[in-house]
Amino acid sequence: MKDWIKRALTKKIQQRATETIDIPPNEKLVYGVKFAIAMTIILSALEIAHMAILGKWNSEIFAAITGLSGTVMGISVGQKT
């Protein structure tokens, strides 16, 4: 599987009608986005387990999930512009 995160964060600039320049993202940015996505998945699993075992909603875990998801979306939108 190709690195879809790196492709998603690659900036494309149209220089001429037939020429496109691809500017790859910094590797630290790619690793940071991968880490944030992995943490979002882990926290989502933790929230599901918390609800299944205790039958209660934990707003702190949901706030962490929301924060990480917003960070990933903000990075991907900010990197493209």
Beta strands, then each sheet from edge to edge (+ up, - down):
strand 1: 11-14
strand 2: 20-23
sheet 1: 1+ 2-
end
